[in-house]
Amino acid sequence: PARRAAAMGSCVARGSRNQVVERERRRLSANGAQPAAEEARAAVAVNAAPAAALPVVFPVGPEIKVSRPSDEAAGNLLDLFQGGRRGASVTGALPPDGVQQKGFADKHTRVGGQSTPASMKVGFSCKKGLKPESPNQDDFCAFCSDRVSILGVFDGHGPYGHDISNFVRDALPRLFVQEPSFQEEPEEALAAAFTMAHERCTEAETECHFDCSLSGTTATLAMIRDGCLYLAHVGDSRAVLARKPSSGTELEAEDLTEDHKPTCEGERRRIQAAGGQVRRLAGDLPYRVFLQGKMYPGLAMTRSIGDTVGVAAGVTCTPDIRSLKVEKDWRFLLLCSDGIWEFISSKEAIEMIGKFPASEVQKAVDALAVEAWNRWIHEEGNVVDDITVVCAWFNED
């Protein structure tokens, strides 16, 4: 069972004599793989041909010169929403320098607005996993007003995954809202924002003291506005909708995103067409993305923000985007990192949340996080991935 934890993020083999990444290192990230990282960066800079890009479903808007959002500025994203009478915001935050959190500790947060997320039927939980040498690499955001809500979950991986998920959590929602097409064509704005967030991330490496070569993050961003849900994602931080049809008594789960995994046929073909390889190492559980004939980057996903080495193998920041009209049978939306989905199905998750009324949404997400933690302990014993849940209610019975 301990092999299952290898699905987290990325791995890099530390030497050609041992094709199997040692168990504890597989469970965490690419930390300690500096020689491989330097070889990977050099190979991409000198030898790699441009990756076969995904077709851009929506045109990318003009570039906006935006510096890295400050903590204060990110908390004021609500100011960009027009016409709202009340609002609330909460985002994750990196812990102070030198502070090392224990397992299941709550992520540091920043809050803003005149209301609380719970008063707007939004709950959140972000827990550090049981990975002693790694900080909490998950991050999240919730910006809610009575007219617009923007929710996001970000799951970092690699040595600098926590820095990159923090950076993207700050940058992506702001780039989305500031994109000129935000009001009239939000799908276009989402496409542009993901591309620009990836560019800003790579441009900010020196200033922000992180390295995107073998580190990156998933990103799932949702907006609820004018009776519509707009959703974009890269990676495997799944979005799930809970419905309750008028003819039924039980909640039904509908996956709104498809995990970007190397085992997905379309994703595998795209990676191979770009010159990458999809394979599973001996003793490992997930299939991973590698450069041709190399033992890196070893990504367990096919799309992300960051991961510049993986770009040469076809890894892309181009999101899947969809929009849906909110329907009467919609109850709530869940955005979760794979710390939830590893051992809990979409159906189980919405049933757990559905045991609580909308007014107790915070209790509901806390209960789901506890259940996910307990299942990791039961299955893995001494390894737990970081766990993040964001839940927003639409309608009650």
C-alpha positions, 0 to 999 in steps of 0.5 A: 500500500505504501507505493500509492503515495508515489502518485504525489507530484513528481519524482526524479531518479537519482542514478542510472544504476537504480531505476527505482526511486527510493521509497521515501523520496518517491513519496515526497518530491524531487528534493535531493535530485540536484544533478538530475535537475541541472542535467534536465535544465541543460538538456532543455535549454540546448537540445529540446525542440519546441513541444507540440502545443495544445490547440488553443480553444480560446484566443489569448488576450493582450499581455498585461504587465502585472508584477507579483501581487503582494499579500495585501493586494491579493486580499483586495481582489474583491475591490475589482468586483463591481456592484457587490454590496458585501463580500468575503475573501480567504486565501492560503499563505506561506508560514513565517520563515523558520516555522515548521508545521506539524501534520494536519495543521491548518494552513496559514490564511489571510482573510478580507471583506465585510463578511465571512465565507461561512455566511456566504455558504462557502467553507474551506480546509487546507491541512498539512500532510504527514511529510516531515521534510516538506511544507504544505504545498497545497494552496487555495482561494475564495473570493465571494461577493453577492454577485461574483464568487471565484474559488481556486485550489492549487496543489504544488509538487517538486522542491519548490511546489509550495512557493509556486502554488502560493505564487499562482494562487496570488497571480491567477485569480488577479490576472483573470479578473484584470483580463479585458475579456473578463466581463464579456468573454470569461472563457477567453479570460480564463485561457489568457490568465492560465498562460500569463500565470505560467509566464509570470511564474517562470519570469519570477524565478530569480526575484522570488527565489524558486525554481520552476524546472522540476516544480509546479502546481495544479490549478483549478479555478471556478467562477460563479456569476450571473447564473453561470459556472465557469471552470478551468483546470490543469492537473488533478485537483478535481471539481465535483458538482452535487445534484439532487434531482427532484425525483430522487432523495439522494445526492448525485455526484458529477465530475466537472473536470477530468484529471490530467493523467498520463493514463488518459488516452488523449493525454498520453497521445499528446505527450508522445506526439510532443516527443515525451514518454509515458512509463511506470518505473519498477516498484512505482504505482503511477504512470509518469511523464519523462523526456525521451530516454531520460529519468526526469521530470517524472510527472504524474500529471500531464498539465500544470503551471511551472514544470519547465523541463516537462514542457519539452515532453508535452506538459502544458499549462493550457487548461480545459475550460467549460461553462454551465448554467446553474440549474435548480437541482444543483446543491454545492460545488467541491474543489479538492486536491488529490489528498481528498481524491486518493481514497475518497470517491466523488460520490462519497465526498458529496454524501459526507458534505451533504450530511450538513446543512449549508449553514454548517458548511465549515463543519462539513469540509472539516469533517471531509478533511478528517475522513481523508486523513484517517483513510491515508493513515489506514492505507499508508500508515506513515504518509499523508498527502496535503489535503485541501477542500473548498465547498460553495453552496448553490441551493438547499432543499 
